[in-house]
Amino acid sequence: MDRRRLLTASGASFAGLGVAGCLGSGSEESIFEEITGAGWNLVVSFAEGSEIEEISLVTPDGDVFTGGSLELGQRRIALPLVEHNFGEIQSSYRPGDEYTLAVVDADDERHERAITLDPAVELSGIDIFGETRMGQDPSTGPFTDLRGASTTAPAITLENNGNAPGLLLESGVIGDRVPNPRRGPGNRDDSTPDGARLIPLNDDRYGMQSTIDGVVVGADETTHAVTAYHPFAFPEEDFTEDDLATEWAGTEIEATLVVATFPETEHHASLTVAFNGEISRESNVWYFDETRLVEGEIE
């Protein structure tokens, strides 16, 4: 078999490089010392003396998703499972599918190992951004457009105990008395839903982007994000300042937080939110500057 049909040099494009007919049975697995998820990557460690030169992560369809070359004596390599650039996910593996790790050693022998990539993302914390300690001051860094009404935006914490990164697509809030409700469509599919985008907190892997199409919840990581809209603010086309002062000041409402992760998974939490403090206006919405979460229960 021509090794270069299976594995290209590190940094090259792998799109469309099929390996049908190259993968066979009978290869030994002892050269794979450890395979684990770490952040946005799949980390592969090889046994001492294995002398691996090339590695590819092959999809169930036989295409090379990603891969790379190893230097002489190198026994560990990280393969990116998600690539993020300019606020958008450029490429991502498919959770739940069985992939094949295919490697070639210095003797041109091929070795394979099947692996199923499964994120295990759970919603573990909820707060209101103006009250939370999850993120930095919104007037600095990539969050310069988060101020004022951002004190009414939900902030969430997610944990991933799986072996691959998870993708958080959106977060919305619904309820009969939610002043500015929003959630994605019921027929959500693999594409990014038309719902509320999110802003990752304190993670420089996104560069200086603000709202993005997908927050990555890395394997064995805890991720914080804030919704990029304001469900607990009051759109000026529907409410007046007098409405807030006479009907909403000091009141509490019940709401449901919906967090969507790829693929087609939703997490829910029941919220009790109180409207207190001064009434302010920004970006065509009114808001109470002491909007706070009284209680949050993750379902």
Residue pairs with C-beta under 8 A, 6 or more apart in sequence:
1 22
1 110
3 54
3 104
3 108
3 110
5 17
5 19
5 22
6 19
6 22
6 54
6 56
6 64
6 102
6 104
6 110
7 54
7 55
7 56
7 64
7 67
7 69
7 102
7 103
7 104
8 14
8 17
8 64
8 67
9 69
10 67
10 68
10 69
11 68
14 56
14 63
14 64
14 65
14 66
14 67
15 63
16 63
17 63
17 64
18 62
18 63
18 64
19 56
19 58
19 62
19 63
19 64
19 102
20 62
22 102
22 110
23 58
23 62
23 100
23 102
23 112
24 110
24 112
27 110
27 111
27 112
28 111
29 111
29 112
29 113
30 47
31 46
31 47
31 50
31 52
31 103
31 105
31 111
32 44
32 45
32 46
32 47
32 101
32 111
32 113
33 45
33 46
33 47
33 75
34 43
34 44
34 45
35 42
35 43
35 44
35 45
35 101
35 113
35 115
35 163
36 42
36 43
36 163
36 219
37 43
37 81
37 117
37 162
37 163
37 164
37 165
37 218
37 219
37 220
38 78
38 218
38 219
38 220
39 165
39 218
39 219
39 220
39 221
40 80
40 81
40 82
40 84
40 165
40 205
40 216
40 218
40 219
41 78
41 79
41 80
41 81
41 219
42 57
42 78
42 79
42 81
42 115
42 117
42 163
42 164
43 76
43 77
43 78
43 79
44 55
44 76
44 77
44 78
44 79
44 101
45 75
45 76
46 52
46 75
46 76
46 103
47 75
48 75
50 75
50 105
51 72
51 105
51 106
51 107
52 70
52 74
52 75
52 103
52 104
52 105
52 106
53 69
53 70
53 104
53 105
53 106
54 67
54 68
54 69
54 70
54 103
54 104
55 67
55 68
55 69
55 70
55 77
55 79
55 101
55 102
55 103
55 104
56 64
56 65
56 66
56 67
56 101
56 102
56 103
57 64
57 65
57 66
57 67
57 79
57 93
57 99
57 100
57 101
58 64
58 65
58 99
58 100
58 101
58 102
59 65
59 94
59 97
59 99
60 97
60 98
60 99
65 91
65 93
65 99
66 79
66 80
66 81
67 79
68 77
68 79
70 77
81 92
81 93
81 117
81 164
81 165
82 89
82 91
82 92
82 93
82 165
82 167
82 216
83 89
83 90
83 91
83 92
84 90
84 205
84 206
84 212
84 214
84 216
86 207
86 209
87 206
87 209
87 210
87 211
87 212
87 213
88 212
88 213
88 214
89 167
89 213
89 214
89 216
92 167
92 262
93 99
93 117
93 164
94 117
94 263
95 117
95 118
95 119
95 164
95 166
95 262
95 263
96 116
96 117
96 118
96 263
97 116
97 117
98 114
98 115
98 116
99 114
99 115
99 116
99 117
100 112
100 113
100 114
100 115
101 112
101 113
101 114
101 115
102 110
102 111
102 112
103 110
103 111
103 112
104 110
104 111
105 111
115 163
117 163
117 164
118 162
118 163
118 164
119 160
119 162
119 163
119 164
119 165
119 166
119 167
119 217
119 219
119 261
120 160
120 161
120 162
120 166
121 158
121 159
121 160
121 162
121 166
121 168
121 217
121 261
121 265
121 267
122 158
122 159
122 160
122 161
122 267
123 156
123 157
123 158
123 259
123 267
123 269
123 298
124 157
124 158
124 159
124 222
124 298
125 134
125 156
125 157
125 224
126 154
126 155
126 156
126 157
126 257
126 269
126 271
126 293
126 296
126 298
127 134
127 154
127 155
127 156
127 293
127 296
128 151
128 152
128 153
128 154
128 155
128 232
128 273
128 291
128 292
128 293
129 135
129 138
129 146
129 150
129 151
129 152
129 153
129 154
129 155
129 226
130 150
130 151
130 152
130 289
130 290
130 291
131 151
131 292
131 293
132 155
134 155
134 157
134 201
134 224
134 226
135 143
135 155
135 201
135 202
135 224
135 226
136 143
136 201
136 202
137 143
138 144
138 146
138 147
138 150
139 147
141 208
142 199
142 206
142 207
142 208
142 209
142 210
143 199
143 201
143 210
144 210
145 210
146 153
146 199
146 210
146 226
147 282
148 280
148 282
148 283
148 287
149 230
149 233
149 280
149 282
149 283
149 285
149 287
150 226
150 230
151 287
151 289
151 291
152 230
152 231
152 232
152 233
152 287
152 288
152 291
153 226
153 227
153 228
153 229
153 230
153 231
153 232
154 171
154 173
154 226
154 227
154 231
154 232
154 257
154 271
155 201
155 224
155 225
155 226
155 227
156 171
156 224
156 225
156 226
156 227
156 257
156 259
157 222
157 223
157 224
158 166
158 168
158 217
158 222
158 223
158 225
158 259
158 261
159 217
159 221
159 222
159 223
160 166
160 217
160 218
160 219
160 220
160 221
160 222
160 223
161 220
162 219
163 219
164 219
165 216
165 217
165 218
165 219
166 216
166 217
166 261
166 262
167 214
167 215
167 216
167 217
167 261
167 262
168 198
168 214
168 215
168 216
168 217
168 223
168 225
168 259
168 260
168 261
168 262
169 184
169 192
169 193
169 195
169 213
169 214
169 260
169 261
169 262
170 183
170 184
170 192
170 193
170 195
170 196
170 197
170 198
170 259
170 260
171 195
171 196
171 198
171 225
171 227
171 257
171 258
171 259
171 260
172 181
172 182
172 183
172 184
172 195
172 196
172 227
172 231
172 257
172 258
173 181
173 182
173 183
173 227
173 231
173 232
173 255
173 256
173 257
173 258
173 271
174 181
174 182
174 183
174 255
174 256
174 258
175 181
175 253
175 254
175 255
175 256
177 253
177 254
177 255
178 231
178 232
178 253
178 255
179 231
179 232
179 233
179 234
179 235
179 238
179 239
179 248
180 229
180 230
180 231
180 232
180 233
180 234
180 235
180 285
181 231
182 195
182 196
182 229
182 231
183 195
183 196
183 258
184 193
184 194
184 195
184 258
184 260
185 193
185 194
185 195
188 260
188 264
189 264
190 262
190 263
190 264
192 213
192 214
193 260
195 260
196 227
196 228
196 229
197 211
197 212
197 213
197 227
197 228
197 229
198 211
198 212
198 215
198 225
198 226
198 227
198 228
199 210
199 211
199 212
199 225
199 226
199 227
199 228
200 206
200 212
200 215
200 216
200 223
200 224
200 225
201 224
201 225
201 226
202 224
203 223
205 216
206 212
210 228
211 228
214 262
215 223
215 225
216 223
217 223
217 261
230 285
230 287
231 255
232 273
232 275
232 287
232 291
233 285
233 286
233 287
234 243
234 244
234 248
234 285
234 286
234 287
235 284
235 285
236 281
236 284
236 285
236 286
237 284
239 286
241 279
241 281
241 286
244 275
244 279
244 286
244 288
245 279
248 275
248 288
249 275
249 276
249 279
249 288
250 274
250 275
250 276
251 274
251 275
252 272
252 273
252 274
252 275
252 294
253 272
253 273
253 275
254 270
254 271
254 272
255 270
255 271
255 272
255 273
256 268
256 269
256 270
256 271
257 268
257 269
257 270
257 271
257 296
258 266
258 267
258 268
259 266
259 267
259 268
259 269
260 266
260 267
261 267
267 298
267 299
268 298
268 299
269 296
269 297
269 298
269 299
270 296
270 297
270 299
271 293
271 295
271 296
272 293
272 294
272 295
272 296
273 291
273 292
273 293
273 294
274 291
274 292
274 294
275 288
275 291
276 288
276 290
276 291
276 292
277 288
277 289
277 290
277 291
278 288
278 289
278 290
279 286
279 287
279 288
279 289
280 286
280 287
280 288
280 289
281 287
